[in-house]
Amino acid sequence: MSRALNSLIQRFQSASETNLWLLSGLVLAFMPHLIHLPATLILFSALLLVWRLGYELHFFRLPTRSVRMLLTLIALIITFMAFHTLFGRQAGVGLLVVMLCLKLMEMKSDRDTMVAIGLGYFVVITVFFFNQSIFTGFYMLLVVVLLTTALSAHSREGSKTLRLNHLKLASTMLLQAAPLMLLLFVLFPRIPGPLWNLPSDSFGAKTGLSDSMSPGNINQLSNNEAVAFRVQFEGKIPPPHQRYWRGPVFTYFDGRSWSNSNVVNYEKFNELETISMSYRAIGQPINYTVTMEPNNQNWLFALEMLSALPPDSDLSPEYEVISRHPVQQLTRYSVQSYPEYQLEGQVTPNMARYLQLPNNPTPRIQALIKSWRTKSINEHENIINSALQHYREAPFYYTRTPPLLFNNPVDEFLFDTRRGYCEHYASSFVYLMRASGIPARVVTGYQGGENNPVSDYFIVRQSNAHAWAEVWLKEKGWIRIDPTTMIPPSRVENAQDLLRIAPEVAVIPPGWATNLWKKMGYTLDNINHFWNQWILNYDATRQRNFLRDFMSWFGFGDVDWRAMVTLLFSGMLLIFSLIALKLLRKIPENRDPAVIAYQQFCRKLEKRGLVRAPSENFTAFSLRARQQFPELSPLIIKITSLYQRLRYAPHAPANSLKRLQFTIRQI
């Protein structure tokens, strides 16, 4: 076992230092892509990496030209089968990763190595297409250090520099570049919109709520603790019953799934009918700022009812706030909402789509509705209250593990299983309302959110995804009804659901470990939130405000683009001047340990009366020293021989320096 281990260590020591650093950096660069790329592409790339490592350790040979052509064809086929295209974000990244691994199969010359290192930097950039958190930033900084170390080792191939010295040099170089990077980030004029556009990625992953709803859709998000968006309120925080973040609205029901019959292609939404908000505000508005995580969807979530739309968005007939472009990067918008309002005028002229049903109600549903009917002016309101009372009094349970529903999901849920999640209750309630002749629709979005005690903002997670209903009442307009609030707390199975639905009665068992873990989570999220606000969302407006506040400390006024350019070039001139001063200052004498030790030897002989001439080489000086001090001749010969090896031999023994220093101390 020890012999095999020693053999492996020797193989590592004889391997190319540049390629080992490069492979280390590429492995770490590929790791974040494991959750975005298909398993076949990952396994194929991993096989190529192992192959190259085996070549560096002298286990394998590199493939021939014909084998490389075959591997390239296989890579293209795997990529196309996985994404059905070779273009777009995910397909393009996958192709870059696998082609870089194929490049390793032919990497022999200096040019090939430089190309591979350069492609490694491109892979680092692609990671930020999917995740731009601060933790990703620091992780990829480590990858950049490793790739730069490979670049340093490659430029000094064959030198006697220790391997860790290359790592130290790369870290020093990046650290020296940090002031210039910071200056460019703060002062370089921000360009509205992205610097480049990726091709349309039809097969890009979408997260969060969907454009349709069927039993189990929202339930799948119940255990997803990923952040959907963060909200920073100005002033008073609205109570829980007002924290309904409106999203997709569904009007068409096929018996199992709900979808939107009005808006099909959100990318062409500006070509469709839009409406303006017409309502009478009641009470005080709520001002807040939403920072949405990328989800590749078009919905912008907000509280009801908005006083104005966010930039680059429209309002659908269902009062959905629709972005004109998919949210593919961190998006920040400030809005104002009136949670109490009264709709004015005939907002929905086509009531037929809000009464649509796929089939006639079953006899059990008809009998249930018949028992609620009353011949009165407020018949619709009485039916609504009776339906809500039915959910409260019948043995309905709110659960994350509802049983399967088959032929008639609504009927089976209402009379047989009576166990469901929010989509079951919203779907069945809207069905009952339509069967009773009351216009109704399903609304999905998020409900609630948790306050981060470390800071002053709310976190809305995917697990806060929720579905509720809206009914149309004459002279009142659309009224929000959430049937899940009718379920008694004793019949809500999950404590987190109870905390969201009925926070006034929910009790979470305290525990020091749980509290510590949650506090750590809040702290990390607060760090990430700061990163989002001041790094990822450092746009032209934030830049102008920051520079205006900064310059006001020195008595200057507002900063325009000319002042920013002047500050930028002045700062760059200052940084380059400091670097030049450091480079131009007197270079210290050679700090080679062998030279330092030999100079100490010369000083000892100088104290004995023998001074080395400035032009005298060490061989002539050794001869003259042995003639003047014959008793020290063996030590002088040994010192001269060790010094010659350390300075001029290709590979001096490891302990030569220590032997030289020990021998000099004997004089």
Backbone hydrogen bonds, N-H to C=O, Kabsch-Sander energy under -0.5 kcal/mol:
donor,donor_aa,acceptor,acceptor_aa,energy
5,L,1,M,-2.1
6,N,2,S,-2.6
7,S,3,R,-2.2
8,L,4,A,-2.1
9,I,5,L,-2.3
10,Q,6,N,-2.2
11,R,7,S,-1.9
12,F,8,L,-2.1
13,Q,9,I,-2.3
14,S,10,Q,-1.6
15,A,11,R,-0.8
15,A,12,F,-0.6
20,L,16,S,-1.9
21,W,17,E,-2.2
22,L,18,T,-2.3
23,L,19,N,-2.7
24,S,20,L,-2.1
25,G,21,W,-2.3
26,L,22,L,-2.5
27,V,23,L,-2.4
28,L,24,S,-1.8
29,A,25,G,-2.1
30,F,26,L,-2.2
31,M,27,V,-1.2
33,H,30,F,-1.2
34,L,31,M,-1.8
35,I,32,P,-0.8
36,H,33,H,-1.2
37,L,33,H,-2.2
42,I,38,P,-2.0
43,L,39,A,-2.8
44,F,40,T,-2.1
45,S,41,L,-2.2
46,A,42,I,-2.7
47,L,43,L,-2.2
48,L,44,F,-1.7
49,L,45,S,-2.2
50,V,46,A,-2.5
51,W,47,L,-2.2
52,R,48,L,-2.3
53,L,49,L,-2.4
54,G,50,V,-2.7
55,Y,51,W,-1.8
56,E,52,R,-2.2
57,L,53,L,-1.8
58,H,55,Y,-1.5
59,F,54,G,-3.7
60,F,54,G,-1.0
68,R,64,T,-2.4
69,M,65,R,-2.1
70,L,66,S,-1.8
71,L,67,V,-2.5
72,T,68,R,-2.3
73,L,69,M,-2.1
74,I,70,L,-2.3
75,A,71,L,-2.3
76,L,72,T,-2.2
77,I,73,L,-2.2
78,I,74,I,-2.7
79,T,75,A,-2.3
80,F,76,L,-2.5
81,M,77,I,-2.6
82,A,78,I,-1.8
83,F,79,T,-2.0
84,H,80,F,-2.8
92,G,88,G,-1.9
93,V,89,R,-2.3
94,G,90,Q,-2.7
95,L,91,A,-2.4
96,L,92,G,-2.2
97,V,93,V,-2.5
98,V,94,G,-2.3
99,M,95,L,-2.3
100,L,96,L,-2.0
101,C,97,V,-1.9
102,L,98,V,-1.9
103,K,99,M,-2.0
104,L,100,L,-1.3
105,M,101,C,-0.5
105,M,102,L,-1.1
106,E,103,K,-1.4
107,M,104,L,-0.6
108,K,106,E,-0.8
113,T,109,S,-1.8
114,M,110,D,-2.2
115,V,111,R,-2.3
116,A,112,D,-2.4
117,I,113,T,-2.4
118,G,114,M,-2.3
119,L,115,V,-2.5
120,G,116,A,-1.8
121,Y,117,I,-1.6
122,F,118,G,-1.4
123,V,119,L,-2.0
124,V,120,G,-1.6
125,I,121,Y,-1.5
126,T,122,F,-1.9
127,V,123,V,-1.1
127,V,124,V,-0.5
128,F,124,V,-0.6
128,F,125,I,-1.2
129,F,126,T,-1.5
130,F,127,V,-1.4
131,N,127,V,-1.6
137,G,133,S,-2.0
138,F,134,I,-2.2
139,Y,135,F,-2.1
140,M,136,T,-2.7
141,L,137,G,-1.4
142,L,138,F,-1.5
143,V,139,Y,-1.4
144,V,140,M,-2.3
145,V,141,L,-2.1
146,L,142,L,-2.0
147,L,143,V,-2.6
148,T,144,V,-2.6
149,T,145,V,-2.1
150,A,146,L,-2.1
151,L,147,L,-1.9
152,S,148,T,-2.4
153,A,149,T,-2.9
154,H,150,A,-2.3
155,S,151,L,-1.9
156,R,152,S,-0.9
157,E,154,H,-1.2
159,S,156,R,-2.2
165,N,162,L,-0.8
166,H,162,L,-0.8
166,H,163,R,-0.9
167,L,163,R,-1.1
168,K,164,L,-2.2
169,L,165,N,-2.4
170,A,166,H,-2.5
171,S,167,L,-2.3
172,T,168,K,-2.3
173,M,169,L,-2.4
174,L,170,A,-2.2
175,L,171,S,-2.2
176,Q,172,T,-2.3
177,A,173,M,-1.4
178,A,174,L,-0.7
178,A,175,L,-0.7
181,M,177,A,-2.3
182,L,178,A,-2.8
183,L,179,P,-2.3
184,L,180,L,-2.4
185,F,181,M,-2.2
186,V,182,L,-2.2
187,L,183,L,-2.5
188,F,184,L,-2.0
202,S,200,S,-0.9
204,G,201,D,-1.8
207,T,295,N,-1.4
213,M,258,W,-2.6
217,N,214,S,-2.5
220,Q,216,G,-1.4
221,L,218,I,-1.6
222,S,219,N,-1.3
224,N,221,L,-1.6
225,E,223,N,-0.8
228,A,460,V,-2.5
229,F,460,V,-1.9
230,R,291,T,-2.0
231,V,458,F,-2.3
232,Q,289,T,-2.4
233,F,231,V,-0.6
234,E,287,N,-2.9
235,G,233,F,-0.7
242,Q,239,P,-1.8
243,R,240,P,-1.4
244,Y,242,Q,-1.4
245,W,243,R,-0.7
245,W,446,Y,-3.4
246,R,244,Y,-0.9
246,R,302,A,-2.2
247,G,444,T,-1.9
250,F,442,V,-3.1
251,T,259,S,-1.5
252,Y,259,S,-2.9
254,D,257,S,-2.0
258,W,213,M,-3.5
259,S,252,Y,-2.3
260,N,211,D,-0.6
261,S,259,S,-0.7
264,V,262,N,-0.6
266,Y,264,V,-0.7
268,K,265,N,-1.1
269,F,266,Y,-1.5
271,E,268,K,-1.7
272,L,269,F,-2.1
275,I,315,L,-1.5
280,R,342,Q,-3.3
281,A,279,Y,-0.6
282,I,340,E,-2.6
286,I,337,S,-3.0
287,N,234,E,-0.6
288,Y,335,V,-2.1
289,T,232,Q,-2.0
290,V,333,Y,-2.8
291,T,230,R,-2.8
292,M,290,V,-0.6
292,M,331,T,-3.1
293,E,228,A,-2.2
295,N,327,V,-2.2
296,N,327,V,-2.9
300,L,321,V,-2.7
301,F,299,W,-0.5
302,A,246,R,-0.8
307,S,336,Q,-2.6
308,A,336,Q,-0.5
313,S,310,P,-0.7
314,D,322,I,-2.6
316,S,320,E,-2.5
319,Y,316,S,-2.2
322,I,314,D,-2.9
322,I,320,E,-0.8
323,S,298,N,-3.8
323,S,321,V,-0.5
324,R,312,D,-2.0
327,V,297,Q,-3.3
328,Q,326,P,-1.5
331,T,292,M,-2.0
333,Y,290,V,-2.3
335,V,288,Y,-2.4
337,S,286,I,-2.5
338,Y,305,M,-2.6
340,E,282,I,-0.5
341,Y,339,P,-0.5
342,Q,280,R,-1.7
343,L,476,K,-0.6
344,E,278,S,-2.0
347,V,345,G,-1.3
351,M,349,P,-1.0
354,Y,351,M,-1.1
355,L,352,A,-1.5
366,Q,362,T,-2.6
367,A,363,P,-2.4
368,L,364,R,-1.9
369,I,365,I,-2.5
370,K,366,Q,-2.4
371,S,367,A,-1.6
372,W,368,L,-0.5
372,W,369,I,-1.4
373,R,369,I,-1.0
373,R,370,K,-0.6
376,S,374,T,-1.7
379,E,376,S,-1.2
382,N,378,N,-2.3
383,I,379,E,-2.4
384,I,380,H,-2.2
385,N,381,E,-2.4
386,S,382,N,-2.4
387,A,383,I,-2.5
388,L,384,I,-2.2
389,Q,385,N,-2.3
390,H,386,S,-2.0
391,Y,387,A,-1.8
392,R,388,L,-1.5
393,E,389,Q,-2.7
394,A,390,H,-2.5
396,F,394,A,-2.7
397,Y,418,R,-2.2
398,Y,491,R,-2.6
399,T,397,Y,-0.7
399,T,420,G,-1.9
412,E,408,N,-2.6
413,F,409,P,-2.4
414,L,410,V,-2.4
415,F,411,D,-1.9
416,D,412,E,-2.1
417,T,412,E,-2.2
418,R,413,F,-1.2
420,G,397,Y,-2.2
424,H,421,Y,-1.0
425,Y,421,Y,-1.5
426,A,422,C,-2.7
427,S,423,E,-2.2
428,S,424,H,-2.2
429,F,425,Y,-2.2
430,V,426,A,-2.3
431,Y,427,S,-2.1
432,L,428,S,-2.4
433,M,429,F,-2.4
434,R,430,V,-2.6
435,A,431,Y,-2.6
436,S,432,L,-1.1
437,G,434,R,-1.6
438,I,433,M,-2.8
440,A,354,Y,-1.9
441,R,470,E,-2.0
442,V,250,F,-2.2
443,V,468,W,-2.7
444,T,248,P,-2.9
445,G,466,H,-2.2
446,Y,245,W,-1.9
447,Q,464,N,-2.5
448,G,243,R,-2.8
450,E,459,I,-2.5
452,N,457,Y,-2.6
455,S,452,N,-1.2
458,F,231,V,-3.5
459,I,450,E,-3.0
460,V,229,F,-2.5
460,V,458,F,-0.5
461,R,459,I,-0.6
462,Q,226,A,-2.8
463,S,224,N,-1.2
464,N,461,R,-1.8
465,A,462,Q,-1.8
466,H,445,G,-2.6
468,W,443,V,-3.0
469,A,481,I,-2.7
470,E,441,R,-2.1
471,V,479,I,-2.1
472,W,439,P,-2.4
473,L,471,V,-0.6
473,L,477,G,-2.2
476,K,473,L,-2.2
477,G,473,L,-2.4
479,I,471,V,-2.7
481,I,469,A,-3.0
485,T,482,D,-1.5
486,M,483,P,-1.6
487,I,484,T,-1.3
491,R,488,P,-2.3
492,V,489,P,-1.6
493,E,398,Y,-2.3
493,E,491,R,-0.7
498,L,494,N,-2.0
499,L,495,A,-2.1
500,R,496,Q,-1.4
501,I,497,D,-2.9
502,A,498,L,-2.6
505,V,502,A,-1.6
506,A,502,A,-1.2
515,N,511,G,-2.9
516,L,512,W,-2.5
517,W,513,A,-2.5
518,K,514,T,-2.5
519,K,515,N,-2.4
520,M,516,L,-2.3
521,G,517,W,-2.2
522,Y,518,K,-2.6
523,T,519,K,-2.3
524,L,520,M,-2.5
525,D,521,G,-2.3
526,N,522,Y,-2.3
527,I,523,T,-2.0
528,N,524,L,-2.3
529,H,525,D,-2.5
530,F,526,N,-2.3
531,W,527,I,-2.1
532,N,528,N,-2.3
533,Q,529,H,-2.4
534,W,530,F,-2.5
535,I,531,W,-2.1
536,L,531,W,-1.8
537,N,532,N,-1.7
538,Y,535,I,-1.1
539,D,537,N,-2.0
543,Q,539,D,-2.6
544,R,540,A,-2.3
545,N,541,T,-2.5
546,F,542,R,-2.6
547,L,543,Q,-2.6
548,R,544,R,-2.3
549,D,545,N,-2.3
550,F,546,F,-2.5
551,M,547,L,-2.9
552,S,548,R,-1.6
553,W,549,D,-0.7
553,W,550,F,-0.9
554,F,551,M,-1.1
555,G,552,S,-1.2
556,F,551,M,-2.2
560,D,558,D,-0.5
564,M,560,D,-2.0
565,V,561,W,-2.4
566,T,562,R,-2.3
567,L,563,A,-2.7
568,L,564,M,-2.6
569,F,565,V,-2.5
570,S,566,T,-2.3
571,G,567,L,-2.6
572,M,568,L,-2.4
573,L,569,F,-2.4
574,L,570,S,-2.1
575,I,571,G,-2.4
576,F,572,M,-2.7
577,S,573,L,-1.9
578,L,574,L,-2.1
579,I,575,I,-2.2
580,A,576,F,-2.5
581,L,577,S,-2.5
582,K,578,L,-1.9
583,L,579,I,-2.2
584,L,580,A,-2.5
585,R,581,L,-1.1
596,I,592,D,-2.4
597,A,593,P,-2.2
598,Y,594,A,-2.3
599,Q,595,V,-2.5
600,Q,596,I,-1.6
601,F,597,A,-1.7
602,C,598,Y,-2.3
603,R,599,Q,-2.0
604,K,600,Q,-1.9
605,L,601,F,-1.9
606,E,602,C,-2.1
607,K,603,R,-1.7
608,R,604,K,-0.8
609,G,606,E,-1.2
610,L,605,L,-2.5
611,V,609,G,-0.6
616,E,613,A,-1.4
621,F,617,N,-2.1
622,S,618,F,-1.7
623,L,619,T,-2.0
624,R,620,A,-2.2
625,A,621,F,-2.2
626,R,622,S,-2.1
627,Q,623,L,-1.6
628,Q,624,R,-1.7
629,F,625,A,-2.6
632,L,629,F,-1.5
633,S,630,P,-1.2
636,I,632,L,-2.7
637,I,633,S,-2.5
638,K,634,P,-2.1
639,I,635,L,-2.7
640,T,636,I,-2.5
641,S,637,I,-2.4
642,L,638,K,-2.5
643,Y,639,I,-2.4
644,Q,640,T,-2.2
645,R,641,S,-2.0
646,L,642,L,-2.3
647,R,643,Y,-1.9
648,Y,644,Q,-2.2
649,A,644,Q,-0.6
649,A,645,R,-1.7
656,S,653,P,-1.6
659,R,655,N,-2.1
660,L,656,S,-2.3
661,Q,657,L,-2.5
662,F,658,K,-2.3
663,T,659,R,-2.2
664,I,660,L,-2.2
665,R,661,Q,-1.6
666,Q,662,F,-0.6
666,Q,663,T,-0.9
667,I,664,I,-1.4
